């Protein structure tokens, strides 16, 4: 009998939209995946992204791997509360929805456990080259340190 796979970490892949990116504006998409103990990666969110502009200068001057990772985690993380919803309720709903997506694909995980997993951010090669970031080094989340 094979053991059920477990989620070992979350990974957000950030991809450069070259057609919309200039020295003054960055445009990227973000895809959140759950990496499993059996080596698979399951997509949890693939409809996220953001754009940001520099005020009068080259945006790369203020962009760091850490700032990119922080923004990426925010973009794929819990949304702001809506209406009378509290931050805690918004977070619980977010992690619960992701746990449900995994459950429908045969991976059982508690929403609270999912929320505290290591969460790496991996910019694609085009983004690393455009930003002048070092090759292939994922940015680890605070909980993974």
C-alpha positions as CSV (number, residue, x, y, z in Angstrom):
1,X,0.0,0.0,0.0
2,X,1.4,3.4,-0.9
3,X,1.3,6.3,1.5
4,X,-0.8,9.3,0.6
5,X,1.3,12.2,-0.6
6,X,1.6,15.1,1.6
7,X,2.2,18.8,0.8
8,X,5.9,19.7,1.5
9,X,5.9,23.3,0.5
10,X,4.2,26.0,-1.6
11,X,5.9,27.6,-4.6
12,X,4.9,30.7,-6.4
13,X,6.3,30.9,-9.9
14,X,6.5,34.5,-11.2
15,X,6.7,35.0,-15.0
16,X,7.6,38.2,-16.8
17,X,5.1,39.5,-19.3
18,X,7.8,40.8,-21.7
19,X,5.3,42.6,-24.0
20,X,4.0,44.8,-21.2
21,X,7.3,45.3,-19.2
22,X,9.5,48.3,-19.7
23,X,12.2,50.0,-17.6
24,X,9.5,52.0,-15.9
25,X,6.8,49.2,-15.5
26,X,6.9,45.6,-14.4
27,X,4.1,43.2,-15.4
28,X,4.1,39.6,-14.2
29,X,1.8,36.7,-13.6
30,X,2.0,34.4,-10.6
31,X,1.1,30.7,-10.3
32,X,0.8,29.1,-6.9
33,X,1.6,25.4,-6.7
34,X,1.7,22.8,-3.9
35,X,4.7,20.5,-4.1
36,X,4.0,17.0,-2.9
37,X,6.1,14.4,-1.2
38,X,5.8,12.1,-4.2
39,X,7.4,14.7,-6.5
40,X,4.3,16.1,-8.1
41,X,3.3,19.8,-8.2
42,X,-0.3,20.7,-8.2
43,X,-1.5,24.1,-9.4
44,X,-3.6,25.9,-6.8
45,X,-4.0,29.3,-8.4
46,X,-3.1,30.4,-11.9
47,X,-5.1,33.6,-12.3
48,X,-3.0,36.0,-10.3
49,X,-0.4,38.7,-11.2
50,X,0.4,42.3,-10.8
51,X,2.0,45.4,-12.4
52,X,4.0,48.1,-10.8
53,X,5.5,51.3,-12.0
54,X,8.6,53.3,-11.0
55,X,8.1,57.0,-10.4
56,X,10.2,58.5,-13.1
57,X,13.1,56.0,-13.1
58,X,14.0,52.5,-13.8
59,X,11.9,50.2,-11.6
60,X,14.8,47.7,-11.5
61,X,16.7,50.2,-9.2
62,X,14.3,49.5,-6.4
63,X,13.3,45.9,-7.2
64,X,15.0,43.2,-5.1
65,X,14.4,39.4,-4.9
66,X,13.0,40.0,-1.4
67,X,10.5,42.7,-2.5
68,X,9.4,40.6,-5.5
69,X,8.9,37.6,-3.2
70,X,6.9,39.6,-0.7
71,X,4.6,41.0,-3.4
72,X,4.2,37.5,-4.9
73,X,3.2,36.0,-1.6
74,X,0.7,38.8,-1.0
75,X,-0.8,38.4,-4.5
76,X,-1.4,34.6,-4.1
77,X,-2.2,34.9,-0.4
78,X,-5.4,35.7,1.4
79,X,-7.4,38.6,0.0
80,X,-8.3,41.5,2.1
81,X,-11.5,41.1,4.1
82,X,-14.7,42.0,2.3
83,X,-17.7,43.7,4.0
84,X,-18.0,42.6,7.6
85,X,-15.5,39.8,7.2
86,X,-12.5,39.9,9.6
87,X,-8.9,39.2,8.6
88,X,-9.0,35.9,10.4
89,X,-12.1,34.9,8.4
90,X,-10.6,35.9,5.1
91,X,-7.5,33.9,5.9
92,X,-9.4,30.9,7.0
93,X,-11.6,31.0,3.8
94,X,-8.5,31.3,1.6
95,X,-6.6,28.4,3.1
96,X,-9.8,26.4,3.3
97,X,-10.4,26.9,-0.4
98,X,-6.9,25.8,-1.3
99,X,-7.2,22.7,1.0
100,X,-10.5,21.9,-0.7
101,X,-8.8,22.1,-4.1
102,X,-6.1,19.7,-3.0
103,X,-8.7,17.3,-1.5
104,X,-10.6,17.1,-4.8
105,X,-7.3,16.0,-6.3
106,X,-6.7,13.3,-3.7
107,X,-4.4,15.2,-1.3
108,X,-5.7,15.6,2.2
109,X,-4.3,18.6,4.1
110,X,-5.6,20.7,7.0
111,X,-6.1,24.4,6.0
112,X,-4.2,25.6,9.1
113,X,-1.2,23.3,8.2
114,X,-1.2,24.6,4.7
115,X,-1.0,28.2,5.9
116,X,2.3,27.6,7.7
117,X,4.2,25.6,5.1
118,X,7.4,27.0,3.6
119,X,6.5,29.2,0.6
120,X,9.2,29.8,-1.9
121,X,9.0,32.3,-4.8
122,X,10.7,31.4,-8.1
123,X,11.1,34.1,-10.8
124,X,11.4,32.7,-14.3
125,X,14.6,33.1,-16.3
126,X,13.3,36.1,-18.3
127,X,12.4,38.0,-15.1
128,X,15.7,37.1,-13.4
129,X,17.6,38.4,-16.5
130,X,15.5,41.6,-16.8
131,X,15.8,42.4,-13.1
132,X,19.5,41.4,-12.8
133,X,18.7,38.8,-10.2
134,X,21.1,35.9,-9.4
135,X,20.5,32.6,-11.3
136,X,18.0,30.0,-10.0
137,X,17.9,30.9,-6.3
138,X,14.3,30.7,-4.9
139,X,13.4,33.3,-2.3
140,X,12.4,31.4,0.8
141,X,9.5,32.5,3.0
142,X,10.0,33.6,6.5
143,X,8.5,30.4,7.9
144,X,11.0,28.4,5.8
145,X,14.1,30.1,7.2
